[in-house]
Amino acid sequence: EAGVAQSPRYKIIEKRQSVAFWCNPISGHATLYWYQQILGQGPKLLIQFQNNGVVDDSQLPKDRFSAERLKGVDSTLKIQPAKLEDSAVYLCASSLGPGGSYEQYFGPGTRLTVT
Amino acid sequence: AQTVTQSQPEMSVQEAETVTLSCTYDTSESDYYLFWYKQPPSRQMILVIRQEAYKQQNATENRFSVNFQKAAKSFSLKISDSQLGDAAMYFCAYTGANSKLTFGKGITLSVRP
């Protein structure tokens, strides 16, 4: 079974530029998550999708971050314009359903450096 | 709001020995899940072990076991017969009714050969 795929693996941009990350979850997983992991910290949930609907985006900085999950499969996370403090690893995860009874499977992450 | 605290930033263990990683959490919910995740240097996060709050029996997965103290809101991970491949960052995490995973800051475990 293929795992969660993410691209690109690394990205370096200058502040005020825009960037997009892509995630392909495990086939059949209805729930998709985007996390931000700043160096030395645990991941922080940015947004959670159930199929193609948003369940929780309370910690997404909506003035610069946006995310979509068209057709309830792949998802993209965009930052526009980027700030220095956005430098982090962006992790995508998926699960069969929401809640602790369903294991979340994580992708390898995209390491973003904003200069 | 729920919080997860890992107060030890790093630990070291001799190969084949046993090590315990500590975690405390705060919640007002009665039904929730607790997890330990492992993140090796390659950064792919994987689930090590899961504990359901309503289960009194501590979860075990091969060399990994937990000590779940619900009243004390404590959830420690014990790794027995430590191996070089156990070296990684370990995160304690919580999820409750809103199904949102809240992570601690993590602990870096090194294994000495």
gemmi code that builds the backbone of each chain (N, CA, C; Angstrom):
import gemmi

chains = {
    "A": [
        ("GLU", (0.862, -1.209, 0.000), (0.000, 0.000, 0.000), (0.880, 1.234, 0.000)),
        ("ALA", (0.640, 2.140, -0.950), (1.424, 3.360, -1.027), (1.076, 4.252, 0.154)),
        ("GLY", (2.091, 4.995, 0.638), (1.876, 5.899, 1.758), (1.418, 7.260, 1.281)),
        ("VAL", (1.441, 8.215, 2.193), (1.078, 9.590, 1.873), (2.239, 10.212, 1.098)),
        ("ALA", (1.919, 10.797, -0.054), (2.946, 11.417, -0.878), (2.858, 12.929, -0.762)),
        ("GLN", (4.031, 13.565, -0.723), (4.083, 15.024, -0.670), (5.151, 15.520, -1.640)),
        ("SER", (4.898, 16.687, -2.217), (5.911, 17.334, -3.049), (5.723, 18.844, -2.998)),
        ("PRO", (6.818, 19.598, -3.169), (8.189, 19.108, -3.234), (8.689, 18.699, -1.862)),
        ("ARG", (9.854, 18.114, -1.766), (10.432, 17.758, -0.473), (11.113, 18.961, 0.173)),
        ("TYR", (11.658, 19.822, -0.650), (12.351, 21.012, -0.151), (11.984, 22.205, -1.032)),
        ("LYS", (11.914, 23.368, -0.389), (11.613, 24.586, -1.140), (12.258, 25.756, -0.426)),
        ("ILE", (12.952, 26.582, -1.212), (13.544, 27.806, -0.668), (12.969, 28.975, -1.454)),
        ("ILE", (12.392, 29.936, -0.750), (11.824, 31.119, -1.410), (12.212, 32.359, -0.620)),
        ("GLU", (12.027, 33.501, -1.242), (12.261, 34.759, -0.540), (10.950, 35.242, 0.077)),
        ("LYS", (11.069, 36.027, 1.125), (9.855, 36.543, 1.771), (9.051, 37.356, 0.756)),
        ("ARG", (7.751, 37.280, 0.932), (6.758, 37.931, 0.074), (6.461, 37.136, -1.198)),
        ("GLN", (7.231, 36.068, -1.465), (6.890, 35.204, -2.591), (5.777, 34.237, -2.180)),
        ("SER", (5.235, 33.547, -3.157), (4.200, 32.559, -2.879), (4.762, 31.157, -3.105)),
        ("VAL", (4.109, 30.181, -2.462), (4.554, 28.790, -2.584), (3.351, 27.873, -2.408)),
        ("ALA", (3.412, 26.718, -3.035), (2.325, 25.741, -2.911), (2.897, 24.365, -2.655)),
        ("PHE", (2.199, 23.629, -1.800), (2.595, 22.260, -1.479), (1.453, 21.328, -1.891)),
        ("TRP", (1.844, 20.133, -2.287), (0.858, 19.167, -2.752), (0.894, 17.910, -1.893)),
        ("CYS", (-0.259, 17.306, -1.671), (-0.362, 16.091, -0.880), (-1.316, 15.112, -1.547)),
        ("ASN", (-0.894, 13.869, -1.639), (-1.759, 12.790, -2.128), (-1.922, 11.782, -0.999)),
        ("PRO", (-3.096, 11.674, -0.414), (-3.278, 10.790, 0.754), (-3.345, 9.326, 0.334)),
        ("ILE", (-3.391, 8.461, 1.313), (-3.566, 7.035, 1.058), (-4.960, 6.824, 0.463)),
        ("SER", (-5.030, 5.970, -0.527), (-6.296, 5.725, -1.218), (-7.378, 5.285, -0.234)),
        ("GLY", (-8.526, 5.937, -0.334), (-9.649, 5.575, 0.520), (-9.733, 6.331, 1.827)),
        ("HIS", (-8.699, 7.123, 2.127), (-8.715, 7.897, 3.374), (-9.553, 9.151, 3.193)),
        ("ALA", (-10.585, 9.268, 4.023), (-11.506, 10.383, 3.892), (-11.010, 11.649, 4.585)),
        ("THR", (-10.171, 11.472, 5.581), (-9.730, 12.615, 6.395), (-8.297, 12.977, 6.052)),
        ("LEU", (-8.063, 14.258, 5.843), (-6.730, 14.746, 5.479), (-6.376, 15.929, 6.370)),
        ("TYR", (-5.128, 15.958, 6.799), (-4.645, 16.985, 7.724), (-3.389, 17.650, 7.156)),
        ("TRP", (-3.252, 18.933, 7.418), (-1.999, 19.658, 7.180), (-1.491, 20.171, 8.533)),
        ("TYR", (-0.216, 19.890, 8.796), (0.431, 20.347, 10.030), (1.630, 21.228, 9.673)),
        ("GLN", (1.932, 22.157, 10.564), (3.149, 22.945, 10.478), (4.054, 22.538, 11.644)),
        ("GLN", (5.304, 22.168, 11.321), (6.238, 21.786, 12.376), (7.460, 22.698, 12.322)),
        ("ILE", (7.513, 23.621, 13.249), (8.663, 24.514, 13.363), (9.778, 23.762, 14.079)),
        ("LEU", (11.015, 24.032, 13.690), (12.167, 23.316, 14.229), (12.157, 23.317, 15.755)),
        ("GLY", (12.286, 22.121, 16.329), (12.337, 21.996, 17.776), (10.980, 21.937, 18.456)),
        ("GLN", (9.901, 21.894, 17.670), (8.567, 21.838, 18.243), (7.780, 20.675, 17.675)),
        ("GLY", (6.665, 20.375, 18.310), (5.771, 19.370, 17.782), (4.910, 19.939, 16.679)),
        ("PRO", (4.348, 19.090, 15.839), (3.480, 19.580, 14.759), (2.245, 20.297, 15.305)),
        ("LYS", (1.823, 21.305, 14.580), (0.614, 22.047, 14.925), (-0.370, 21.917, 13.768)),
        ("LEU", (-1.597, 21.518, 14.090), (-2.607, 21.341, 13.045), (-2.972, 22.686, 12.430)),
        ("LEU", (-2.923, 22.737, 11.092), (-3.359, 23.940, 10.379), (-4.795, 23.794, 9.890)),
        ("ILE", (-5.085, 22.648, 9.274), (-6.404, 22.449, 8.705), (-6.693, 20.966, 8.601)),
        ("GLN", (-7.974, 20.621, 8.784), (-8.440, 19.244, 8.667), (-9.605, 19.195, 7.688)),
        ("PHE", (-9.525, 18.276, 6.735), (-10.595, 18.048, 5.764), (-11.270, 16.709, 6.042)),
        ("GLN", (-12.559, 16.677, 5.846), (-13.311, 15.426, 5.808), (-13.894, 15.363, 4.409)),
        ("ASN", (-13.379, 14.424, 3.588), (-13.666, 14.413, 2.152), (-13.230, 15.775, 1.591)),
        ("ASN", (-14.109, 16.534, 0.959), (-13.655, 17.818, 0.431), (-14.143, 19.002, 1.245)),
        ("GLY", (-14.643, 18.728, 2.456), (-15.113, 19.797, 3.325), (-14.145, 20.064, 4.466)),
        ("VAL", (-14.070, 21.330, 4.890), (-13.196, 21.727, 5.982), (-13.872, 21.445, 7.322)),
        ("VAL", (-13.171, 20.700, 8.195), (-13.686, 20.393, 9.522), (-13.157, 21.394, 10.547)),
        ("ASP", (-11.859, 21.709, 10.438), (-11.225, 22.606, 11.416), (-10.121, 23.373, 10.727)),
        ("ASP", (-10.233, 24.678, 10.690), (-9.152, 25.537, 10.179), (-8.898, 26.672, 11.154)),
        ("SER", (-9.143, 26.427, 12.409), (-9.045, 27.476, 13.422), (-7.626, 28.010, 13.605)),
        ("GLN", (-6.603, 27.227, 13.273), (-5.225, 27.681, 13.445), (-4.549, 28.001, 12.112)),
        ("LEU", (-5.320, 28.124, 11.079), (-4.776, 28.493, 9.762), (-4.756, 30.015, 9.648)),
        ("PRO", (-3.588, 30.619, 9.412), (-3.532, 32.088, 9.231), (-4.157, 32.450, 7.887)),
        ("LYS", (-5.428, 32.723, 7.911), (-6.197, 32.816, 6.669), (-5.848, 34.052, 5.819)),
        ("ASP", (-5.119, 34.997, 6.396), (-4.732, 36.157, 5.594), (-3.653, 35.793, 4.594)),
        ("ARG", (-2.945, 34.670, 4.824), (-1.856, 34.319, 3.906), (-1.859, 32.848, 3.499)),
        ("PHE", (-2.521, 32.006, 4.270), (-2.564, 30.576, 3.988), (-3.943, 30.212, 3.415)),
        ("SER", (-3.906, 29.303, 2.439), (-5.152, 28.746, 1.929), (-4.928, 27.279, 1.602)),
        ("ALA", (-5.989, 26.498, 1.656), (-5.876, 25.079, 1.335), (-7.159, 24.614, 0.697)),
        ("GLU", (-7.031, 23.628, -0.167), (-8.207, 23.057, -0.792), (-7.998, 21.572, -1.003)),
        ("ARG", (-9.104, 20.885, -1.104), (-9.056, 19.444, -1.353), (-10.162, 19.139, -2.355)),
        ("LEU", (-9.834, 19.360, -3.610), (-10.803, 19.149, -4.670), (-11.082, 17.663, -4.845)),
        ("LYS", (-12.335, 17.337, -5.039), (-12.779, 15.962, -5.284), (-12.471, 15.035, -4.119)),
        ("GLY", (-12.116, 15.601, -2.976), (-11.913, 14.790, -1.784), (-10.728, 13.859, -1.832)),
        ("VAL", (-9.750, 14.155, -2.694), (-8.567, 13.287, -2.768), (-7.324, 14.127, -2.479)),
        ("ASP", (-6.640, 14.596, -3.550), (-5.432, 15.405, -3.381), (-5.756, 16.727, -2.701)),
        ("SER", (-4.701, 17.294, -2.115), (-4.874, 18.589, -1.464), (-3.675, 19.468, -1.750)),
        ("THR", (-3.908, 20.772, -1.803), (-2.813, 21.735, -1.912), (-2.915, 22.750, -0.784)),
        ("LEU", (-1.760, 23.154, -0.296), (-1.643, 24.192, 0.724), (-0.808, 25.315, 0.114)),
        ("LYS", (-1.325, 26.535, 0.178), (-0.631, 27.666, -0.417), (-0.333, 28.736, 0.626)),
        ("ILE", (0.805, 29.383, 0.437), (1.183, 30.516, 1.290), (1.474, 31.696, 0.361)),
        ("GLN", (0.779, 32.820, 0.628), (0.959, 33.993, -0.209), (0.537, 35.237, 0.536)),
        ("PRO", (1.440, 36.146, 0.869), (2.883, 36.085, 0.681), (3.567, 35.429, 1.875)),
        ("ALA", (4.716, 34.801, 1.643), (5.420, 34.116, 2.728), (6.164, 35.103, 3.617)),
        ("LYS", (6.268, 34.735, 4.892), (7.032, 35.500, 5.869), (8.166, 34.614, 6.401)),
        ("LEU", (9.151, 35.258, 7.009), (10.287, 34.508, 7.544), (9.833, 33.435, 8.532)),
        ("GLU", (8.807, 33.779, 9.340), (8.355, 32.846, 10.371), (7.599, 31.635, 9.825)),
        ("ASP", (7.382, 31.603, 8.503), (6.730, 30.442, 7.886), (7.728, 29.321, 7.615)),
        ("SER", (9.014, 29.579, 7.850), (10.022, 28.531, 7.676), (9.713, 27.387, 8.633)),
        ("ALA", (9.493, 26.203, 8.072), (9.047, 25.056, 8.863), (8.964, 23.850, 7.941)),
        ("VAL", (8.635, 22.712, 8.531), (8.289, 21.529, 7.750), (6.769, 21.427, 7.730)),
        ("TYR", (6.207, 21.240, 6.552), (4.760, 21.114, 6.411), (4.438, 19.643, 6.161)),
        ("LEU", (3.713, 19.085, 7.106), (3.386, 17.668, 7.073), (1.935, 17.473, 6.666)),
        ("CYS", (1.734, 16.506, 5.806), (0.390, 16.090, 5.439), (0.150, 14.714, 6.053)),
        ("ALA", (-1.049, 14.485, 6.540), (-1.407, 13.185, 7.097), (-2.808, 12.815, 6.633)),
        ("SER", (-3.102, 11.520, 6.621), (-4.451, 11.089, 6.270), (-4.881, 9.930, 7.148)),
        ("SER", (-6.192, 9.754, 7.261), (-6.743, 8.650, 8.047), (-8.079, 8.228, 7.431)),
        ("LEU", (-8.507, 7.033, 7.764), (-9.776, 6.536, 7.223), (-10.933, 7.424, 7.658)),
        ("GLY", (-10.846, 7.931, 8.879), (-11.885, 8.791, 9.395), (-11.341, 9.688, 10.469)),
        ("PRO", (-12.191, 10.574, 11.012), (-11.731, 11.473, 12.080), (-11.730, 10.774, 13.428)),
        ("GLY", (-11.001, 11.313, 14.366), (-11.044, 10.755, 15.716), (-9.881, 9.839, 16.021)),
        ("GLY", (-9.661, 9.619, 17.312), (-8.508, 8.866, 17.762), (-8.536, 7.388, 17.439)),
        ("SER", (-9.675, 6.854, 17.084), (-9.731, 5.417, 16.773), (-9.141, 5.116, 15.402)),
        ("TYR", (-8.914, 6.146, 14.619), (-8.318, 5.976, 13.296), (-6.881, 6.500, 13.312)),
        ("GLU", (-5.934, 5.646, 12.903), (-4.536, 6.047, 12.888), (-4.289, 7.065, 11.791)),
        ("GLN", (-3.504, 8.096, 12.132), (-3.083, 9.059, 11.130), (-1.752, 8.602, 10.547)),
        ("TYR", (-1.674, 8.609, 9.219), (-0.453, 8.259, 8.515), (0.147, 9.534, 7.940)),
        ("PHE", (1.418, 9.741, 8.217), (2.077, 10.982, 7.819), (2.926, 10.807, 6.562)),
        ("GLY", (2.992, 11.883, 5.793), (3.888, 11.935, 4.662), (5.276, 12.371, 5.106)),
        ("PRO", (6.238, 12.443, 4.171), (7.614, 12.793, 4.522), (7.807, 14.270, 4.823)),
        ("GLY", (6.834, 15.090, 4.431), (6.923, 16.517, 4.721), (7.615, 17.312, 3.630)),
        ("THR", (7.342, 18.617, 3.631), (8.032, 19.577, 2.764), (8.732, 20.576, 3.674)),
        ("ARG", (10.049, 20.664, 3.513), (10.811, 21.620, 4.329), (10.869, 22.947, 3.589)),
        ("LEU", (10.257, 23.974, 4.159), (10.229, 25.308, 3.554), (11.199, 26.223, 4.280)),
        ("THR", (12.053, 26.886, 3.499), (12.950, 27.908, 4.043), (12.606, 29.227, 3.379)),
        ("VAL", (12.289, 30.220, 4.189), (11.968, 31.557, 3.678), (13.127, 32.474, 4.049)),
        ("THR", (13.730, 33.094, 3.031), (14.910, 33.952, 3.266), (14.581, 35.425, 3.059)),
    ],
    "B": [
        ("ALA", (-8.667, 24.397, 26.884), (-7.941, 23.761, 25.791), (-7.014, 22.687, 26.345)),
        ("GLN", (-6.828, 21.656, 25.519), (-5.968, 20.567, 25.955), (-4.506, 20.939, 25.737)),
        ("THR", (-3.662, 20.515, 26.666), (-2.219, 20.745, 26.520), (-1.481, 19.445, 26.789)),
        ("VAL", (-0.333, 19.309, 26.139), (0.529, 18.146, 26.314), (1.918, 18.657, 26.657)),
        ("THR", (2.501, 18.139, 27.723), (3.793, 18.621, 28.188), (4.817, 17.500, 28.226)),
        ("GLN", (5.917, 17.739, 27.542), (7.071, 16.849, 27.615), (8.210, 17.712, 28.141)),
        ("SER", (8.582, 17.507, 29.370), (9.514, 18.423, 30.030), (10.977, 18.068, 29.796)),
        ("GLN", (11.233, 16.842, 29.341), (12.627, 16.438, 29.103), (12.940, 16.678, 27.627)),
        ("PRO", (13.892, 17.546, 27.293), (14.189, 17.777, 25.875), (14.974, 16.645, 25.227)),
        ("GLU", (15.770, 15.929, 26.031), (16.538, 14.838, 25.458), (16.902, 13.805, 26.515)),
        ("MET", (17.091, 12.577, 26.031), (17.521, 11.486, 26.906), (18.466, 10.588, 26.120)),
        ("SER", (19.244, 9.824, 26.877), (20.181, 8.900, 26.263), (20.065, 7.555, 26.972)),
        ("VAL", (20.206, 6.484, 26.211), (20.102, 5.142, 26.777), (21.153, 4.247, 26.150)),
        ("GLN", (21.647, 3.324, 26.909), (22.601, 2.346, 26.401), (21.832, 1.275, 25.635)),
        ("GLU", (22.392, 0.830, 24.534), (21.780, -0.239, 23.759), (21.479, -1.423, 24.674)),
        ("ALA", (20.293, -2.028, 24.479), (19.802, -3.179, 25.237), (19.216, -2.810, 26.614)),
        ("GLU", (19.362, -1.548, 27.020), (18.802, -1.125, 28.293), (17.366, -0.611, 28.091)),
        ("THR", (16.752, -0.251, 29.214), (15.374, 0.245, 29.208), (15.355, 1.742, 29.499)),
        ("VAL", (14.477, 2.452, 28.815), (14.351, 3.892, 29.034), (12.875, 4.261, 29.107)),
        ("THR", (12.580, 5.265, 29.908), (11.202, 5.745, 30.052), (11.123, 7.219, 29.699)),
        ("LEU", (10.200, 7.537, 28.806), (9.973, 8.917, 28.372), (8.682, 9.418, 29.025)),
        ("SER", (8.736, 10.616, 29.577), (7.606, 11.133, 30.354), (6.719, 12.080, 29.547)),
        ("CYS", (5.459, 12.103, 29.925), (4.488, 13.002, 29.298), (3.351, 13.255, 30.276)),
        ("THR", (2.944, 14.498, 30.375), (1.738, 14.819, 31.143), (0.818, 15.611, 30.231)),
        ("TYR", (-0.452, 15.607, 30.555), (-1.429, 16.309, 29.723), (-2.486, 16.917, 30.617)),
        ("ASP", (-3.225, 17.834, 30.054), (-4.298, 18.476, 30.800), (-5.551, 18.490, 29.933)),
        ("THR", (-6.645, 18.022, 30.490), (-7.907, 17.998, 29.765), (-9.059, 17.932, 30.752)),
        ("SER", (-10.211, 18.384, 30.300), (-11.432, 18.264, 31.105), (-12.336, 17.174, 30.528)),
        ("GLU", (-11.905, 16.562, 29.448), (-12.695, 15.516, 28.820), (-12.494, 14.192, 29.544)),
        ("SER", (-13.449, 13.315, 29.423), (-13.344, 12.004, 30.056), (-13.024, 10.914, 29.036)),
        ("ASP", (-13.313, 11.191, 27.783), (-13.073, 10.208, 26.732), (-12.088, 10.785, 25.727)),
        ("TYR", (-10.933, 10.144, 25.602), (-9.901, 10.667, 24.715), (-8.901, 9.575, 24.397)),
        ("TYR", (-7.978, 9.890, 23.499), (-6.911, 8.972, 23.135), (-5.565, 9.651, 23.381)),
        ("LEU", (-4.588, 8.846, 23.714), (-3.211, 9.333, 23.860), (-2.316, 8.497, 22.959)),
        ("PHE", (-1.279, 9.138, 22.434), (-0.406, 8.492, 21.473), (1.056, 8.825, 21.773)),
        ("TRP", (1.918, 7.913, 21.322), (3.342, 8.223, 21.192), (3.698, 8.020, 19.727)),
        ("TYR", (4.318, 9.072, 19.143), (4.773, 9.020, 17.770), (6.299, 9.090, 17.765)),
        ("LYS", (6.883, 8.433, 16.770), (8.332, 8.441, 16.571), (8.637, 9.164, 15.271)),
        ("GLN", (9.621, 10.059, 15.309), (10.035, 10.785, 14.110), (11.545, 10.656, 13.953)),
        ("PRO", (11.980, 9.716, 13.107), (13.420, 9.532, 12.872), (13.966, 10.719, 12.094)),
        ("PRO", (15.275, 10.798, 11.959), (15.879, 11.921, 11.240), (15.339, 12.114, 9.826)),
        ("SER", (14.815, 11.096, 9.181), (14.233, 11.233, 7.844), (12.920, 11.992, 7.886)),
        ("ARG", (12.362, 12.201, 9.099), (11.189, 13.026, 9.373), (9.827, 12.383, 9.111)),
        ("GLN", (9.771, 11.127, 8.687), (8.474, 10.491, 8.527), (7.970, 10.082, 9.900)),
        ("MET", (6.871, 10.655, 10.315), (6.284, 10.402, 11.628), (5.523, 9.077, 11.586)),
        ("ILE", (5.763, 8.217, 12.567), (5.029, 6.958, 12.616), (4.474, 6.748, 14.026)),
        ("LEU", (3.320, 6.088, 14.074), (2.675, 5.813, 15.352), (3.380, 4.653, 16.045)),
        ("VAL", (3.717, 4.846, 17.309), (4.358, 3.800, 18.100), (3.318, 3.027, 18.900)),
        ("ILE", (2.444, 3.769, 19.579), (1.496, 3.111, 20.475), (0.341, 4.051, 20.774)),
        ("ARG", (-0.829, 3.491, 21.042), (-2.033, 4.276, 21.299), (-2.722, 3.740, 22.546)),
        ("GLN", (-3.278, 4.654, 23.332), (-4.008, 4.282, 24.553), (-5.369, 4.969, 24.559)),
        ("GLU", (-6.414, 4.184, 24.769), (-7.746, 4.759, 24.904), (-8.007, 5.027, 26.378)),
        ("ALA", (-8.494, 6.206, 26.694), (-8.611, 6.622, 28.088), (-9.539, 5.736, 28.907)),
        ("TYR", (-10.549, 5.159, 28.272), (-11.509, 4.365, 29.034), (-10.987, 2.961, 29.345)),
        ("LYS", (-9.870, 2.594, 28.731), (-9.285, 1.284, 28.993), (-8.289, 1.397, 30.142)),
        ("GLN", (-8.477, 0.606, 31.162), (-7.582, 0.652, 32.307), (-6.271, -0.062, 32.030)),
        ("GLN", (-6.314, -1.052, 31.148), (-5.102, -1.809, 30.858), (-4.148, -0.982, 30.021)),
        ("ASN", (-2.883, -0.969, 30.423), (-1.865, -0.241, 29.676), (-1.580, -0.918, 28.340)),
        ("ALA", (-1.452, -0.110, 27.282), (-1.170, -0.640, 25.951), (0.273, -1.116, 25.850)),
        ("THR", (0.480, -2.174, 25.067), (1.825, -2.670, 24.794), (1.921, -3.020, 23.313)),
        ("GLU", (3.103, -2.779, 22.748), (3.398, -3.134, 21.365), (4.837, -3.615, 21.327)),
        ("ASN", (5.006, -4.921, 21.431), (6.338, -5.524, 21.411), (7.219, -4.911, 22.519)),
        ("ARG", (8.277, -4.209, 22.159), (9.191, -3.656, 23.169), (8.691, -2.349, 23.781)),
        ("PHE", (7.571, -1.852, 23.292), (7.056, -0.558, 23.733), (5.831, -0.767, 24.628)),
        ("SER", (5.804, -0.082, 25.739), (4.653, -0.149, 26.633), (4.450, 1.214, 27.268)),
        ("VAL", (3.236, 1.443, 27.755), (2.952, 2.726, 28.391), (2.535, 2.505, 29.829)),
        ("ASN", (2.715, 3.554, 30.617), (2.189, 3.609, 31.980), (1.194, 4.760, 31.997)),
        ("PHE", (-0.083, 4.422, 31.927), (-1.153, 5.408, 31.833), (-1.767, 5.605, 33.210)),
        ("GLN", (-1.603, 6.786, 33.748), (-2.157, 7.142, 35.055), (-3.195, 8.242, 34.827)),
        ("LYS", (-4.468, 7.824, 34.685), (-5.507, 8.772, 34.287), (-5.722, 9.869, 35.326)),
        ("ALA", (-5.740, 9.503, 36.573), (-5.990, 10.496, 37.625), (-4.864, 11.529, 37.679)),
        ("ALA", (-3.660, 11.072, 37.470), (-2.498, 11.974, 37.498), (-2.268, 12.645, 36.153)),
        ("LYS", (-3.024, 12.238, 35.138), (-2.865, 12.751, 33.765), (-1.415, 12.603, 33.312)),
        ("SER", (-0.945, 11.377, 33.462), (0.420, 11.051, 33.097), (0.412, 9.890, 32.109)),
        ("PHE", (1.318, 9.947, 31.135), (1.339, 8.943, 30.061), (2.785, 8.756, 29.631)),
        ("SER", (3.482, 7.811, 30.237), (4.897, 7.620, 29.926), (5.084, 6.420, 29.009)),
        ("LEU", (6.146, 6.457, 28.242), (6.487, 5.400, 27.293), (7.748, 4.697, 27.772)),
        ("LYS", (7.674, 3.367, 27.859), (8.831, 2.580, 28.227), (9.296, 1.791, 27.021)),
        ("ILE", (10.588, 1.933, 26.719), (11.191, 1.184, 25.626), (12.155, 0.183, 26.249)),
        ("SER", (11.874, -1.083, 26.042), (12.725, -2.143, 26.583), (13.700, -2.620, 25.525)),
        ("ASP", (14.862, -3.146, 25.987), (15.849, -3.683, 25.054), (16.111, -2.686, 23.919)),
        ("SER", (16.508, -1.483, 24.284), (16.695, -0.403, 23.308), (17.632, -0.809, 22.174)),
        ("GLN", (17.268, -0.404, 20.971), (18.052, -0.694, 19.783), (18.504, 0.609, 19.132)),
        ("LEU", (19.562, 0.523, 18.317), (20.080, 1.719, 17.654), (19.002, 2.392, 16.813)),
        ("GLY", (18.117, 1.600, 16.236), (17.046, 2.144, 15.410), (15.963, 2.880, 16.191)),
        ("ASP", (16.040, 2.816, 17.507), (15.069, 3.558, 18.315), (15.445, 5.031, 18.446)),
        ("ALA", (16.641, 5.394, 18.032), (17.073, 6.786, 18.124), (16.202, 7.654, 17.222)),
        ("ALA", (15.572, 8.654, 17.816), (14.625, 9.498, 17.079), (14.067, 10.550, 18.030)),
        ("MET", (13.214, 11.404, 17.482), (12.393, 12.275, 18.331), (11.094, 11.549, 18.613)),
        ("TYR", (10.652, 11.629, 19.861), (9.395, 11.006, 20.263), (8.429, 12.091, 20.730)),
        ("PHE", (7.222, 12.028, 20.188), (6.191, 13.002, 20.534), (5.034, 12.306, 21.223)),
        ("CYS", (4.597, 12.908, 22.300), (3.376, 12.498, 22.981), (2.249, 13.348, 22.380)),
        ("ALA", (1.078, 12.745, 22.166), (-0.017, 13.494, 21.544), (-1.350, 13.079, 22.145)),
        ("TYR", (-2.305, 13.988, 22.029), (-3.654, 13.806, 22.613), (-4.706, 14.126, 21.564)),
        ("THR", (-5.792, 13.365, 21.573), (-6.957, 13.761, 20.802), (-8.215, 13.451, 21.587)),
        ("GLY", (-9.164, 14.352, 21.493), (-10.419, 14.189, 22.222), (-11.612, 14.235, 21.294)),
        ("ALA", (-12.669, 14.842, 21.762), (-13.922, 14.843, 21.015), (-13.821, 15.554, 19.675)),
        ("ASN", (-12.966, 16.563, 19.569), (-12.874, 17.301, 18.309), (-11.935, 16.643, 17.308)),
        ("SER", (-11.385, 15.510, 17.653), (-10.487, 14.700, 16.816), (-9.228, 15.437, 16.392)),
        ("LYS", (-8.913, 16.535, 17.032), (-7.705, 17.293, 16.687), (-6.529, 16.767, 17.509)),
        ("LEU", (-5.432, 16.449, 16.827), (-4.232, 15.963, 17.508), (-3.440, 17.132, 18.067)),
        ("THR", (-3.167, 17.106, 19.361), (-2.306, 18.102, 19.995), (-1.035, 17.403, 20.430)),
        ("PHE", (0.107, 17.926, 19.956), (1.394, 17.310, 20.229), (2.148, 18.053, 21.329)),
        ("GLY", (3.008, 17.298, 22.037), (3.976, 17.926, 22.923), (5.160, 18.413, 22.103)),
        ("LYS", (6.164, 18.975, 22.796), (7.320, 19.521, 22.096), (8.290, 18.449, 21.632)),
        ("GLY", (8.166, 17.255, 22.167), (9.017, 16.161, 21.750), (10.244, 15.983, 22.621)),
        ("ILE", (10.829, 14.802, 22.530), (12.059, 14.491, 23.247), (12.982, 13.755, 22.278)),
        ("THR", (14.247, 14.152, 22.277), (15.230, 13.491, 21.424), (15.868, 12.347, 22.192)),
        ("LEU", (15.702, 11.149, 21.665), (16.291, 9.968, 22.297), (17.513, 9.528, 21.501)),
        ("SER", (18.631, 9.397, 22.171), (19.828, 8.845, 21.529), (20.137, 7.502, 22.179)),
        ("VAL", (20.674, 6.582, 21.379), (20.991, 5.239, 21.848), (22.499, 5.022, 21.689)),
        ("ARG", (23.158, 4.736, 22.772), (24.609, 4.538, 22.770), (24.940, 3.079, 22.496)),
        ("PRO", (25.821, 2.827, 21.529), (26.163, 1.425, 21.218), (27.065, 0.811, 22.279)),
    ],
}
model = gemmi.Model(1)
for chain_id, residues in chains.items():
    chain = gemmi.Chain(chain_id)
    for i, (resn, *xyz) in enumerate(residues, 1):
        res = gemmi.Residue()
        res.name, res.seqid = resn, gemmi.SeqId(i, " ")
        for name, pos in zip(("N", "CA", "C"), xyz):
            atom = gemmi.Atom()
            atom.name, atom.element = name, gemmi.Element(name[0])
            atom.pos, atom.b_iso = gemmi.Position(*pos), 0.0
            res.add_atom(atom)
        chain.add_residue(res)
    model.add_chain(chain)
structure = gemmi.Structure()
structure.add_model(model)
structure.setup_entities()
